[in-house]
């Protein structure tokens, strides 16, 4: 899915039409996924394809609670709202598997100059 397609899908889900706002929330969601999937690497900048739908889902969540960040409980006219956290809740990051690898040890023979 291209970035443009993701922005269109996010706009459809939220009703937001400002492309800059959509891009900002999509980037924030992507960063949350990258930090979860690659906790020990700083060089990853692209969300893996398998998590793109999750990225749209998280961005939708963030956009829909805009203006109520950090709210833990809200009751009004029979409407009850409670948010798990001020950021992306852990339940939305469920299923994103952290990637870790062990570097190959360098053998002493490989370090010697011929």
Gaussian input, Z-matrix of N, CA and C with variables (Angstrom, degrees):
# hf/3-21g

backbone

0 1
 N
 C     1     B1
 C     2     B2     1     A1
 N     3     B3     2     A2     1     D1
 C     4     B4     3     A3     2     D2
 C     5     B5     4     A4     3     D3
 N     6     B6     5     A5     4     D4
 C     7     B7     6     A6     5     D5
 C     8     B8     7     A7     6     D6
 N     9     B9     8     A8     7     D7
 C    10    B10     9     A9     8     D8
 C    11    B11    10    A10     9     D9
 N    12    B12    11    A11    10    D10
 C    13    B13    12    A12    11    D11
 C    14    B14    13    A13    12    D12
 N    15    B15    14    A14    13    D13
 C    16    B16    15    A15    14    D14
 C    17    B17    16    A16    15    D15
 N    18    B18    17    A17    16    D16
 C    19    B19    18    A18    17    D17
 C    20    B20    19    A19    18    D18
 N    21    B21    20    A20    19    D19
 C    22    B22    21    A21    20    D20
 C    23    B23    22    A22    21    D21
 N    24    B24    23    A23    22    D22
 C    25    B25    24    A24    23    D23
 C    26    B26    25    A25    24    D24
 N    27    B27    26    A26    25    D25
 C    28    B28    27    A27    26    D26
 C    29    B29    28    A28    27    D27
 N    30    B30    29    A29    28    D28
 C    31    B31    30    A30    29    D29
 C    32    B32    31    A31    30    D30
 N    33    B33    32    A32    31    D31
 C    34    B34    33    A33    32    D32
 C    35    B35    34    A34    33    D33
 N    36    B36    35    A35    34    D34
 C    37    B37    36    A36    35    D35
 C    38    B38    37    A37    36    D36
 N    39    B39    38    A38    37    D37
 C    40    B40    39    A39    38    D38
 C    41    B41    40    A40    39    D39
 N    42    B42    41    A41    40    D40
 C    43    B43    42    A42    41    D41
 C    44    B44    43    A43    42    D42
 N    45    B45    44    A44    43    D43
 C    46    B46    45    A45    44    D44
 C    47    B47    46    A46    45    D45
 N    48    B48    47    A47    46    D46
 C    49    B49    48    A48    47    D47
 C    50    B50    49    A49    48    D48
 N    51    B51    50    A50    49    D49
 C    52    B52    51    A51    50    D50
 C    53    B53    52    A52    51    D51
 N    54    B54    53    A53    52    D52
 C    55    B55    54    A54    53    D53
 C    56    B56    55    A55    54    D54
 N    57    B57    56    A56    55    D55
 C    58    B58    57    A57    56    D56
 C    59    B59    58    A58    57    D57
 N    60    B60    59    A59    58    D58
 C    61    B61    60    A60    59    D59
 C    62    B62    61    A61    60    D60
 N    63    B63    62    A62    61    D61
 C    64    B64    63    A63    62    D62
 C    65    B65    64    A64    63    D63
 N    66    B66    65    A65    64    D64
 C    67    B67    66    A66    65    D65
 C    68    B68    67    A67    66    D66
 N    69    B69    68    A68    67    D67
 C    70    B70    69    A69    68    D68
 C    71    B71    70    A70    69    D69
 N    72    B72    71    A71    70    D70
 C    73    B73    72    A72    71    D71
 C    74    B74    73    A73    72    D72
 N    75    B75    74    A74    73    D73
 C    76    B76    75    A75    74    D74
 C    77    B77    76    A76    75    D75
 N    78    B78    77    A77    76    D76
 C    79    B79    78    A78    77    D77
 C    80    B80    79    A79    78    D78
 N    81    B81    80    A80    79    D79
 C    82    B82    81    A81    80    D80
 C    83    B83    82    A82    81    D81
 N    84    B84    83    A83    82    D82
 C    85    B85    84    A84    83    D83
 C    86    B86    85    A85    84    D84
 N    87    B87    86    A86    85    D85
 C    88    B88    87    A87    86    D86
 C    89    B89    88    A88    87    D87
 N    90    B90    89    A89    88    D88
 C    91    B91    90    A90    89    D89
 C    92    B92    91    A91    90    D90
 N    93    B93    92    A92    91    D91
 C    94    B94    93    A93    92    D92
 C    95    B95    94    A94    93    D93
 N    96    B96    95    A95    94    D94
 C    97    B97    96    A96    95    D95
 C    98    B98    97    A97    96    D96
 N    99    B99    98    A98    97    D97
 C   100   B100    99    A99    98    D98
 C   101   B101   100   A100    99    D99
 N   102   B102   101   A101   100   D100
 C   103   B103   102   A102   101   D101
 C   104   B104   103   A103   102   D102
 N   105   B105   104   A104   103   D103
 C   106   B106   105   A105   104   D104
 C   107   B107   106   A106   105   D105
 N   108   B108   107   A107   106   D106
 C   109   B109   108   A108   107   D107
 C   110   B110   109   A109   108   D108
 N   111   B111   110   A110   109   D109
 C   112   B112   111   A111   110   D110
 C   113   B113   112   A112   111   D111
 N   114   B114   113   A113   112   D112
 C   115   B115   114   A114   113   D113
 C   116   B116   115   A115   114   D114
 N   117   B117   116   A116   115   D115
 C   118   B118   117   A117   116   D116
 C   119   B119   118   A118   117   D117
 N   120   B120   119   A119   118   D118
 C   121   B121   120   A120   119   D119
 C   122   B122   121   A121   120   D120
 N   123   B123   122   A122   121   D121
 C   124   B124   123   A123   122   D122
 C   125   B125   124   A124   123   D123
 N   126   B126   125   A125   124   D124
 C   127   B127   126   A126   125   D125
 C   128   B128   127   A127   126   D126
 N   129   B129   128   A128   127   D127
 C   130   B130   129   A129   128   D128
 C   131   B131   130   A130   129   D129
 N   132   B132   131   A131   130   D130
 C   133   B133   132   A132   131   D131
 C   134   B134   133   A133   132   D132
 N   135   B135   134   A134   133   D133
 C   136   B136   135   A135   134   D134
 C   137   B137   136   A136   135   D135
 N   138   B138   137   A137   136   D136
 C   139   B139   138   A138   137   D137
 C   140   B140   139   A139   138   D138
 N   141   B141   140   A140   139   D139
 C   142   B142   141   A141   140   D140
 C   143   B143   142   A142   141   D141
 N   144   B144   143   A143   142   D142
 C   145   B145   144   A144   143   D143
 C   146   B146   145   A145   144   D144
 N   147   B147   146   A146   145   D145
 C   148   B148   147   A147   146   D146
 C   149   B149   148   A148   147   D147
 N   150   B150   149   A149   148   D148
 C   151   B151   150   A150   149   D149
 C   152   B152   151   A151   150   D150
 N   153   B153   152   A152   151   D151
 C   154   B154   153   A153   152   D152
 C   155   B155   154   A154   153   D153
 N   156   B156   155   A155   154   D154
 C   157   B157   156   A156   155   D155
 C   158   B158   157   A157   156   D156
 N   159   B159   158   A158   157   D157
 C   160   B160   159   A159   158   D158
 C   161   B161   160   A160   159   D159
 N   162   B162   161   A161   160   D160
 C   163   B163   162   A162   161   D161
 C   164   B164   163   A163   162   D162
 N   165   B165   164   A164   163   D163
 C   166   B166   165   A165   164   D164
 C   167   B167   166   A166   165   D165
 N   168   B168   167   A167   166   D166
 C   169   B169   168   A168   167   D167
 C   170   B170   169   A169   168   D168
 N   171   B171   170   A170   169   D169
 C   172   B172   171   A171   170   D170
 C   173   B173   172   A172   171   D171
 N   174   B174   173   A173   172   D172
 C   175   B175   174   A174   173   D173
 C   176   B176   175   A175   174   D174
 N   177   B177   176   A176   175   D175
 C   178   B178   177   A177   176   D176
 C   179   B179   178   A178   177   D177
 N   180   B180   179   A179   178   D178
 C   181   B181   180   A180   179   D179
 C   182   B182   181   A181   180   D180
 N   183   B183   182   A182   181   D181
 C   184   B184   183   A183   182   D182
 C   185   B185   184   A184   183   D183
 N   186   B186   185   A185   184   D184
 C   187   B187   186   A186   185   D185
 C   188   B188   187   A187   186   D186
 N   189   B189   188   A188   187   D187
 C   190   B190   189   A189   188   D188
 C   191   B191   190   A190   189   D189
 N   192   B192   191   A191   190   D190
 C   193   B193   192   A192   191   D191
 C   194   B194   193   A193   192   D192
 N   195   B195   194   A194   193   D193
 C   196   B196   195   A195   194   D194
 C   197   B197   196   A196   195   D195
 N   198   B198   197   A197   196   D196
 C   199   B199   198   A198   197   D197
 C   200   B200   199   A199   198   D198
 N   201   B201   200   A200   199   D199
 C   202   B202   201   A201   200   D200
 C   203   B203   202   A202   201   D201
 N   204   B204   203   A203   202   D202
 C   205   B205   204   A204   203   D203
 C   206   B206   205   A205   204   D204
 N   207   B207   206   A206   205   D205
 C   208   B208   207   A207   206   D206
 C   209   B209   208   A208   207   D207
 N   210   B210   209   A209   208   D208
 C   211   B211   210   A210   209   D209
 C   212   B212   211   A211   210   D210
 N   213   B213   212   A212   211   D211
 C   214   B214   213   A213   212   D212
 C   215   B215   214   A214   213   D213
 N   216   B216   215   A215   214   D214
 C   217   B217   216   A216   215   D215
 C   218   B218   217   A217   216   D216
 N   219   B219   218   A218   217   D217
 C   220   B220   219   A219   218   D218
 C   221   B221   220   A220   219   D219
 N   222   B222   221   A221   220   D220
 C   223   B223   222   A222   221   D221
 C   224   B224   223   A223   222   D222
 N   225   B225   224   A224   223   D223
 C   226   B226   225   A225   224   D224
 C   227   B227   226   A226   225   D225
 N   228   B228   227   A227   226   D226
 C   229   B229   228   A228   227   D227
 C   230   B230   229   A229   228   D228
 N   231   B231   230   A230   229   D229
 C   232   B232   231   A231   230   D230
 C   233   B233   232   A232   231   D231
 N   234   B234   233   A233   232   D232
 C   235   B235   234   A234   233   D233
 C   236   B236   235   A235   234   D234
 N   237   B237   236   A236   235   D235
 C   238   B238   237   A237   236   D236
 C   239   B239   238   A238   237   D237
 N   240   B240   239   A239   238   D238
 C   241   B241   240   A240   239   D239
 C   242   B242   241   A241   240   D240
 N   243   B243   242   A242   241   D241
 C   244   B244   243   A243   242   D242
 C   245   B245   244   A244   243   D243
 N   246   B246   245   A245   244   D244
 C   247   B247   246   A246   245   D245
 C   248   B248   247   A247   246   D246
 N   249   B249   248   A248   247   D247
 C   250   B250   249   A249   248   D248
 C   251   B251   250   A250   249   D249
 N   252   B252   251   A251   250   D250
 C   253   B253   252   A252   251   D251
 C   254   B254   253   A253   252   D252
 N   255   B255   254   A254   253   D253
 C   256   B256   255   A255   254   D254
 C   257   B257   256   A256   255   D255
 N   258   B258   257   A257   256   D256
 C   259   B259   258   A258   257   D257
 C   260   B260   259   A259   258   D258
 N   261   B261   260   A260   259   D259
 C   262   B262   261   A261   260   D260
 C   263   B263   262   A262   261   D261
 N   264   B264   263   A263   262   D262
 C   265   B265   264   A264   263   D263
 C   266   B266   265   A265   264   D264
 N   267   B267   266   A266   265   D265
 C   268   B268   267   A267   266   D266
 C   269   B269   268   A268   267   D267
 N   270   B270   269   A269   268   D268
 C   271   B271   270   A270   269   D269
 C   272   B272   271   A271   270   D270
 N   273   B273   272   A272   271   D271
 C   274   B274   273   A273   272   D272
 C   275   B275   274   A274   273   D273
 N   276   B276   275   A275   274   D274
 C   277   B277   276   A276   275   D275
 C   278   B278   277   A277   276   D276
 N   279   B279   278   A278   277   D277
 C   280   B280   279   A279   278   D278
 C   281   B281   280   A280   279   D279
 N   282   B282   281   A281   280   D280
 C   283   B283   282   A282   281   D281
 C   284   B284   283   A283   282   D282
 N   285   B285   284   A284   283   D283
 C   286   B286   285   A285   284   D284
 C   287   B287   286   A286   285   D285
 N   288   B288   287   A287   286   D286
 C   289   B289   288   A288   287   D287
 C   290   B290   289   A289   288   D288
 N   291   B291   290   A290   289   D289
 C   292   B292   291   A291   290   D290
 C   293   B293   292   A292   291   D291
 N   294   B294   293   A293   292   D292
 C   295   B295   294   A294   293   D293
 C   296   B296   295   A295   294   D294
 N   297   B297   296   A296   295   D295
 C   298   B298   297   A297   296   D296
 C   299   B299   298   A298   297   D297
 N   300   B300   299   A299   298   D298
 C   301   B301   300   A300   299   D299
 C   302   B302   301   A301   300   D300
 N   303   B303   302   A302   301   D301
 C   304   B304   303   A303   302   D302
 C   305   B305   304   A304   303   D303
 N   306   B306   305   A305   304   D304
 C   307   B307   306   A306   305   D305
 C   308   B308   307   A307   306   D306
 N   309   B309   308   A308   307   D307
 C   310   B310   309   A309   308   D308
 C   311   B311   310   A310   309   D309
 N   312   B312   311   A311   310   D310
 C   313   B313   312   A312   311   D311
 C   314   B314   313   A313   312   D312
 N   315   B315   314   A314   313   D313
 C   316   B316   315   A315   314   D314
 C   317   B317   316   A316   315   D315
 N   318   B318   317   A317   316   D316
 C   319   B319   318   A318   317   D317
 C   320   B320   319   A319   318   D318
 N   321   B321   320   A320   319   D319
 C   322   B322   321   A321   320   D320
 C   323   B323   322   A322   321   D321
 N   324   B324   323   A323   322   D322
 C   325   B325   324   A324   323   D323
 C   326   B326   325   A325   324   D324
 N   327   B327   326   A326   325   D325
 C   328   B328   327   A327   326   D326
 C   329   B329   328   A328   327   D327
 N   330   B330   329   A329   328   D328
 C   331   B331   330   A330   329   D329
 C   332   B332   331   A331   330   D330
 N   333   B333   332   A332   331   D331
 C   334   B334   333   A333   332   D332
 C   335   B335   334   A334   333   D333
 N   336   B336   335   A335   334   D334
 C   337   B337   336   A336   335   D335
 C   338   B338   337   A337   336   D336
 N   339   B339   338   A338   337   D337
 C   340   B340   339   A339   338   D338
 C   341   B341   340   A340   339   D339

   B1=1.4413
   B2=1.5374
   B3=1.3074
   B4=1.4625
   B5=1.5290
   B6=1.3268
   B7=1.4597
   B8=1.5313
   B9=1.3260
   B10=1.4660
   B11=1.5294
   B12=1.3130
   B13=1.4670
   B14=1.5322
   B15=1.3170
   B16=1.4549
   B17=1.5321
   B18=1.3190
   B19=1.4649
   B20=1.5323
   B21=1.3320
   B22=1.4639
   B23=1.5299
   B24=1.3170
   B25=1.4663
   B26=1.5285
   B27=1.3164
   B28=1.4582
   B29=1.5250
   B30=1.3197
   B31=1.4627
   B32=1.5158
   B33=1.3247
   B34=1.4648
   B35=1.5267
   B36=1.3180
   B37=1.4615
   B38=1.5277
   B39=1.3361
   B40=1.4624
   B41=1.5211
   B42=1.3088
   B43=1.4527
   B44=1.5204
   B45=1.3142
   B46=1.4622
   B47=1.5198
   B48=1.3424
   B49=1.4593
   B50=1.5249
   B51=1.3193
   B52=1.4631
   B53=1.5324
   B54=1.3184
   B55=1.4588
   B56=1.5136
   B57=1.3352
   B58=1.4682
   B59=1.5235
   B60=1.3052
   B61=1.4662
   B62=1.5232
   B63=1.3273
   B64=1.4649
   B65=1.5197
   B66=1.3357
   B67=1.4594
   B68=1.5209
   B69=1.3181
   B70=1.4629
   B71=1.5267
   B72=1.3178
   B73=1.4597
   B74=1.5260
   B75=1.3224
   B76=1.4587
   B77=1.5260
   B78=1.3268
   B79=1.4667
   B80=1.5236
   B81=1.3270
   B82=1.4669
   B83=1.5296
   B84=1.3153
   B85=1.4672
   B86=1.5268
   B87=1.3173
   B88=1.4573
   B89=1.5182
   B90=1.3327
   B91=1.4607
   B92=1.5239
   B93=1.3288
   B94=1.4688
   B95=1.5285
   B96=1.3265
   B97=1.4649
   B98=1.5171
   B99=1.3198
   B100=1.4729
   B101=1.5251
   B102=1.3344
   B103=1.4636
   B104=1.5245
   B105=1.3190
   B106=1.4608
   B107=1.5319
   B108=1.3306
   B109=1.4628
   B110=1.5307
   B111=1.3201
   B112=1.4689
   B113=1.5239
   B114=1.3333
   B115=1.4633
   B116=1.5270
   B117=1.3170
   B118=1.4574
   B119=1.5178
   B120=1.3197
   B121=1.4634
   B122=1.5206
   B123=1.3214
   B124=1.4579
   B125=1.5216
   B126=1.3280
   B127=1.4622
   B128=1.5304
   B129=1.3111
   B130=1.4662
   B131=1.5261
   B132=1.3318
   B133=1.4692
   B134=1.5232
   B135=1.3171
   B136=1.4698
   B137=1.5279
   B138=1.3156
   B139=1.4576
   B140=1.5253
   B141=1.3289
   B142=1.4625
   B143=1.5311
   B144=1.3143
   B145=1.4662
   B146=1.5240
   B147=1.3174
   B148=1.4610
   B149=1.5331
   B150=1.3343
   B151=1.4593
   B152=1.5314
   B153=1.3174
   B154=1.4612
   B155=1.5295
   B156=1.3083
   B157=1.4703
   B158=1.5282
   B159=1.3195
   B160=1.4623
   B161=1.5283
   B162=1.3319
   B163=1.4606
   B164=1.5372
   B165=1.3209
   B166=1.4683
   B167=1.5249
   B168=1.3181
   B169=1.4595
   B170=1.5341
   B171=1.3226
   B172=1.4643
   B173=1.5227
   B174=1.3282
   B175=1.4663
   B176=1.5303
   B177=1.3192
   B178=1.4650
   B179=1.5160
   B180=1.3117
   B181=1.4647
   B182=1.5296
   B183=1.3193
   B184=1.4645
   B185=1.5233
   B186=1.3281
   B187=1.4652
   B188=1.5276
   B189=1.3060
   B190=1.4621
   B191=1.5258
   B192=1.3024
   B193=1.4629
   B194=1.5241
   B195=1.3193
   B196=1.4586
   B197=1.5282
   B198=1.3145
   B199=1.4487
   B200=1.5122
   B201=1.3126
   B202=1.4634
   B203=1.5269
   B204=1.3293
   B205=1.4573
   B206=1.5235
   B207=1.2976
   B208=1.4499
   B209=1.5234
   B210=1.2989
   B211=1.4687
   B212=1.5144
   B213=1.3188
   B214=1.4609
   B215=1.5214
   B216=1.3187
   B217=1.4545
   B218=1.5197
   B219=1.3376
   B220=1.4579
   B221=1.5227
   B222=1.3202
   B223=1.4592
   B224=1.5237
   B225=1.3303
   B226=1.4543
   B227=1.5272
   B228=1.3199
   B229=1.4593
   B230=1.5270
   B231=1.3057
   B232=1.4551
   B233=1.5156
   B234=1.3341
   B235=1.4593
   B236=1.5232
   B237=1.3100
   B238=1.4639
   B239=1.5190
   B240=1.3231
   B241=1.4666
   B242=1.5174
   B243=1.3011
   B244=1.4564
   B245=1.5176
   B246=1.3041
   B247=1.4550
   B248=1.5128
   B249=1.3147
   B250=1.4558
   B251=1.5249
   B252=1.3163
   B253=1.4610
   B254=1.5157
   B255=1.3254
   B256=1.4608
   B257=1.5218
   B258=1.2848
   B259=1.4611
   B260=1.5329
   B261=1.3091
   B262=1.4641
   B263=1.5293
   B264=1.3247
   B265=1.4632
   B266=1.5266
   B267=1.3134
   B268=1.4663
   B269=1.5192
   B270=1.3180
   B271=1.4611
   B272=1.5319
   B273=1.3276
   B274=1.4704
   B275=1.5259
   B276=1.3196
   B277=1.4703
   B278=1.5287
   B279=1.3282
   B280=1.4570
   B281=1.5281
   B282=1.2933
   B283=1.4606
   B284=1.5188
   B285=1.3206
   B286=1.4645
   B287=1.5210
   B288=1.2960
   B289=1.4575
   B290=1.5191
   B291=1.3287
   B292=1.4604
   B293=1.5274
   B294=1.3040
   B295=1.4585
   B296=1.5181
   B297=1.2927
   B298=1.4601
   B299=1.5176
   B300=1.2957
   B301=1.4607
   B302=1.5116
   B303=1.3008
   B304=1.4514
   B305=1.5235
   B306=1.3254
   B307=1.4594
   B308=1.5235
   B309=1.3208
   B310=1.4557
   B311=1.5141
   B312=1.3340
   B313=1.4685
   B314=1.5301
   B315=1.2962
   B316=1.4572
   B317=1.5206
   B318=1.3104
   B319=1.4578
   B320=1.5210
   B321=1.2980
   B322=1.4581
   B323=1.5193
   B324=1.3440
   B325=1.4627
   B326=1.5375
   B327=1.3254
   B328=1.4595
   B329=1.5229
   B330=1.3148
   B331=1.4402
   B332=1.5345
   B333=1.3066
   B334=1.4697
   B335=1.5310
   B336=1.3140
   B337=1.4640
   B338=1.5251
   B339=1.3321
   B340=1.4802
   B341=1.5018
   A1=107.49
   A2=116.56
   A3=120.12
   A4=109.71
   A5=115.62
   A6=120.60
   A7=110.32
   A8=116.03
   A9=120.48
   A10=110.79
   A11=116.94
   A12=121.08
   A13=110.91
   A14=116.40
   A15=120.65
   A16=110.42
   A17=116.97
   A18=121.09
   A19=111.43
   A20=116.54
   A21=120.79
   A22=110.02
   A23=117.32
   A24=121.78
   A25=110.53
   A26=117.13
   A27=121.31
   A28=110.77
   A29=116.79
   A30=120.96
   A31=112.34
   A32=116.75
   A33=121.13
   A34=111.02
   A35=116.42
   A36=120.29
   A37=112.59
   A38=116.61
   A39=119.75
   A40=114.20
   A41=117.55
   A42=120.42
   A43=113.40
   A44=117.48
   A45=122.51
   A46=108.93
   A47=116.79
   A48=119.57
   A49=113.41
   A50=117.67
   A51=121.42
   A52=109.15
   A53=116.17
   A54=121.47
   A55=113.76
   A56=117.15
   A57=120.30
   A58=111.08
   A59=117.15
   A60=121.68
   A61=109.42
   A62=116.48
   A63=120.65
   A64=111.14
   A65=116.41
   A66=121.01
   A67=111.12
   A68=116.56
   A69=120.80
   A70=111.54
   A71=116.72
   A72=120.28
   A73=111.83
   A74=116.89
   A75=120.10
   A76=110.19
   A77=116.78
   A78=121.09
   A79=111.46
   A80=116.35
   A81=119.85
   A82=110.91
   A83=115.88
   A84=120.20
   A85=110.42
   A86=116.57
   A87=120.91
   A88=111.80
   A89=116.71
   A90=120.40
   A91=111.33
   A92=117.45
   A93=121.23
   A94=110.48
   A95=116.57
   A96=120.79
   A97=110.63
   A98=117.09
   A99=120.97
   A100=110.75
   A101=116.64
   A102=119.86
   A103=111.60
   A104=117.14
   A105=120.54
   A106=111.33
   A107=116.68
   A108=120.94
   A109=112.84
   A110=116.93
   A111=121.05
   A112=110.13
   A113=117.66
   A114=120.18
   A115=114.23
   A116=118.54
   A117=120.73
   A118=113.28
   A119=117.52
   A120=120.80
   A121=110.20
   A122=115.04
   A123=120.98
   A124=112.27
   A125=116.86
   A126=120.69
   A127=113.61
   A128=119.03
   A129=122.31
   A130=108.85
   A131=116.02
   A132=120.39
   A133=112.87
   A134=117.87
   A135=121.81
   A136=110.53
   A137=115.32
   A138=121.05
   A139=108.30
   A140=118.06
   A141=119.55
   A142=110.84
   A143=116.30
   A144=122.23
   A145=111.14
   A146=117.60
   A147=120.56
   A148=113.11
   A149=118.27
   A150=121.86
   A151=113.27
   A152=118.64
   A153=120.29
   A154=112.27
   A155=118.10
   A156=120.69
   A157=110.24
   A158=116.29
   A159=121.22
   A160=109.98
   A161=117.37
   A162=122.02
   A163=110.26
   A164=117.14
   A165=121.01
   A166=110.01
   A167=117.28
   A168=121.75
   A169=111.16
   A170=116.87
   A171=120.87
   A172=110.67
   A173=117.23
   A174=120.69
   A175=110.18
   A176=117.41
   A177=121.39
   A178=110.54
   A179=116.14
   A180=121.12
   A181=110.72
   A182=116.51
   A183=120.82
   A184=111.99
   A185=116.54
   A186=120.23
   A187=111.48
   A188=117.48
   A189=121.16
   A190=112.85
   A191=118.21
   A192=118.95
   A193=111.98
   A194=116.43
   A195=121.93
   A196=109.43
   A197=115.96
   A198=120.62
   A199=113.38
   A200=116.95
   A201=120.68
   A202=110.11
   A203=116.84
   A204=120.66
   A205=110.09
   A206=115.64
   A207=121.18
   A208=114.19
   A209=117.72
   A210=121.00
   A211=109.56
   A212=115.90
   A213=118.09
   A214=111.76
   A215=118.01
   A216=119.93
   A217=108.44
   A218=115.39
   A219=121.05
   A220=107.73
   A221=116.30
   A222=121.69
   A223=108.34
   A224=115.83
   A225=119.74
   A226=109.26
   A227=116.84
   A228=122.66
   A229=113.27
   A230=116.82
   A231=120.70
   A232=114.60
   A233=117.45
   A234=121.31
   A235=108.50
   A236=116.49
   A237=121.64
   A238=109.21
   A239=116.47
   A240=121.29
   A241=109.36
   A242=115.70
   A243=122.29
   A244=106.76
   A245=117.47
   A246=121.26
   A247=109.93
   A248=115.42
   A249=121.56
   A250=111.65
   A251=117.11
   A252=120.93
   A253=108.93
   A254=116.22
   A255=120.54
   A256=111.05
   A257=116.89
   A258=121.45
   A259=108.66
   A260=116.00
   A261=120.66
   A262=107.98
   A263=117.97
   A264=119.69
   A265=111.43
   A266=114.69
   A267=120.17
   A268=112.40
   A269=117.48
   A270=119.59
   A271=111.62
   A272=117.50
   A273=120.12
   A274=111.39
   A275=116.23
   A276=120.23
   A277=111.19
   A278=115.83
   A279=120.63
   A280=109.40
   A281=116.98
   A282=121.42
   A283=113.33
   A284=117.33
   A285=120.10
   A286=107.20
   A287=115.36
   A288=120.83
   A289=110.87
   A290=117.85
   A291=119.98
   A292=110.82
   A293=114.91
   A294=121.58
   A295=107.96
   A296=116.12
   A297=120.94
   A298=108.13
   A299=115.62
   A300=119.53
   A301=108.81
   A302=114.80
   A303=121.17
   A304=107.06
   A305=117.34
   A306=118.81
   A307=110.82
   A308=115.16
   A309=120.12
   A310=109.22
   A311=117.16
   A312=118.52
   A313=109.49
   A314=115.81
   A315=121.13
   A316=107.79
   A317=115.45
   A318=120.15
   A319=110.30
   A320=115.94
   A321=120.08
   A322=111.37
   A323=116.38
   A324=119.66
   A325=110.74
   A326=116.65
   A327=121.10
   A328=111.58
   A329=117.52
   A330=121.36
   A331=112.86
   A332=116.65
   A333=120.11
   A334=109.99
   A335=115.00
   A336=120.70
   A337=108.79
   A338=117.52
   A339=119.47
   A340=112.36
   D1=131.98
   D2=179.98
   D3=-78.94
   D4=163.86
   D5=178.41
   D6=-60.75
   D7=-40.69
   D8=179.39
   D9=-60.72
   D10=-43.33
   D11=177.96
   D12=-63.03
   D13=-38.23
   D14=178.52
   D15=-65.68
   D16=-41.21
   D17=178.56
   D18=-64.60
   D19=-40.78
   D20=177.49
   D21=-62.86
   D22=-45.89
   D23=179.52
   D24=-61.58
   D25=-43.04
   D26=178.85
   D27=-63.56
   D28=-40.45
   D29=177.21
   D30=-62.94
   D31=-40.24
   D32=178.19
   D33=-64.14
   D34=-40.50
   D35=-176.99
   D36=-71.28
   D37=-31.04
   D38=-172.54
   D39=-108.42
   D40=-18.86
   D41=-175.56
   D42=81.27
   D43=1.67
   D44=178.60
   D45=-78.64
   D46=136.28
   D47=-179.03
   D48=-114.58
   D49=-9.74
   D50=179.57
   D51=-76.27
   D52=111.76
   D53=-177.15
   D54=-61.04
   D55=-33.73
   D56=179.39
   D57=-68.13
   D58=-39.23
   D59=178.40
   D60=-66.43
   D61=-46.19
   D62=178.64
   D63=-59.15
   D64=-45.10
   D65=-179.27
   D66=-63.14
   D67=-39.60
   D68=-179.69
   D69=-62.29
   D70=-46.54
   D71=179.88
   D72=-70.61
   D73=-34.73
   D74=176.56
   D75=-64.67
   D76=-40.29
   D77=177.69
   D78=-65.93
   D79=-40.93
   D80=178.99
   D81=-62.92
   D82=-42.54
   D83=177.83
   D84=-64.68
   D85=-41.48
   D86=178.63
   D87=-61.99
   D88=-41.13
   D89=179.37
   D90=-64.29
   D91=-38.46
   D92=177.50
   D93=-62.52
   D94=-40.31
   D95=179.27
   D96=-67.66
   D97=-44.88
   D98=-179.98
   D99=-61.45
   D100=-43.41
   D101=179.72
   D102=-63.77
   D103=-32.64
   D104=178.54
   D105=-77.71
   D106=-41.76
   D107=-175.86
   D108=-77.13
   D109=-30.38
   D110=-177.30
   D111=-129.37
   D112=67.78
   D113=-174.14
   D114=-67.12
   D115=-18.17
   D116=-175.97
   D117=-110.65
   D118=10.79
   D119=-177.85
   D120=-127.58
   D121=140.27
   D122=177.83
   D123=-108.06
   D124=-3.60
   D125=-173.40
   D126=-94.64
   D127=-2.03
   D128=-179.08
   D129=-88.71
   D130=126.77
   D131=-178.98
   D132=-123.30
   D133=-12.30
   D134=-177.80
   D135=-108.55
   D136=136.25
   D137=175.25
   D138=-73.83
   D139=129.96
   D140=177.77
   D141=-57.48
   D142=145.23
   D143=-177.53
   D144=-53.90
   D145=-38.06
   D146=-177.18
   D147=-64.60
   D148=-16.13
   D149=-179.63
   D150=-108.99
   D151=10.10
   D152=-178.35
   D153=-65.82
   D154=-40.01
   D155=176.78
   D156=-64.20
   D157=-39.35
   D158=176.59
   D159=-63.12
   D160=-36.82
   D161=178.04
   D162=-61.95
   D163=-43.83
   D164=178.18
   D165=-65.38
   D166=-40.79
   D167=179.17
   D168=-61.19
   D169=-44.55
   D170=179.96
   D171=-68.20
   D172=-42.05
   D173=178.68
   D174=-62.67
   D175=-38.23
   D176=176.81
   D177=-61.97
   D178=-44.98
   D179=177.84
   D180=-58.51
   D181=-48.11
   D182=-178.23
   D183=-63.91
   D184=-41.66
   D185=178.63
   D186=-65.94
   D187=-41.06
   D188=-177.55
   D189=-68.66
   D190=-25.11
   D191=178.47
   D192=-100.65
   D193=13.14
   D194=176.66
   D195=-56.48
   D196=134.73
   D197=-178.49
   D198=89.86
   D199=-11.70
   D200=179.58
   D201=-125.71
   D202=26.39
   D203=-178.77
   D204=-58.72
   D205=135.28
   D206=177.80
   D207=82.20
   D208=-3.06
   D209=-179.63
   D210=-67.27
   D211=130.21
   D212=179.35
   D213=-106.13
   D214=-22.72
   D215=176.75
   D216=-159.90
   D217=140.19
   D218=-179.71
   D219=-150.18
   D220=121.51
   D221=177.57
   D222=-122.58
   D223=125.32
   D224=178.85
   D225=-157.57
   D226=122.90
   D227=177.61
   D228=48.62
   D229=43.35
   D230=178.35
   D231=82.37
   D232=0.20
   D233=177.55
   D234=-98.95
   D235=125.58
   D236=179.69
   D237=-116.41
   D238=128.88
   D239=177.60
   D240=-127.85
   D241=136.47
   D242=174.30
   D243=-143.40
   D244=132.29
   D245=179.35
   D246=-110.77
   D247=140.07
   D248=-177.12
   D249=-66.90
   D250=-39.18
   D251=179.86
   D252=-157.59
   D253=169.89
   D254=-179.93
   D255=-78.79
   D256=-14.41
   D257=-179.70
   D258=-114.07
   D259=-145.87
   D260=178.00
   D261=-81.01
   D262=120.69
   D263=-179.28
   D264=-68.24
   D265=148.33
   D266=-179.76
   D267=-58.51
   D268=-30.88
   D269=-179.18
   D270=-64.25
   D271=-27.71
   D272=178.45
   D273=-78.68
   D274=-21.85
   D275=179.74
   D276=-91.89
   D277=-1.29
   D278=177.97
   D279=-59.78
   D280=136.00
   D281=179.21
   D282=96.56
   D283=-9.88
   D284=175.60
   D285=-88.71
   D286=112.79
   D287=-175.34
   D288=-86.03
   D289=124.55
   D290=176.13
   D291=-64.83
   D292=138.56
   D293=178.49
   D294=-100.44
   D295=130.48
   D296=176.37
   D297=-142.19
   D298=147.75
   D299=177.24
   D300=-139.65
   D301=158.11
   D302=178.06
   D303=-108.75
   D304=124.00
   D305=-179.60
   D306=-66.04
   D307=148.07
   D308=177.40
   D309=-69.20
   D310=131.64
   D311=178.02
   D312=-68.41
   D313=142.28
   D314=178.62
   D315=-86.41
   D316=127.49
   D317=179.96
   D318=-77.98
   D319=148.96
   D320=-179.27
   D321=-61.58
   D322=-35.46
   D323=-178.43
   D324=-63.14
   D325=-33.45
   D326=-178.29
   D327=-72.42
   D328=-22.66
   D329=-179.43
   D330=-85.05
   D331=-17.11
   D332=-178.05
   D333=-75.71
   D334=140.19
   D335=176.73
   D336=-82.86
   D337=137.06
   D338=-179.31
   D339=-72.07

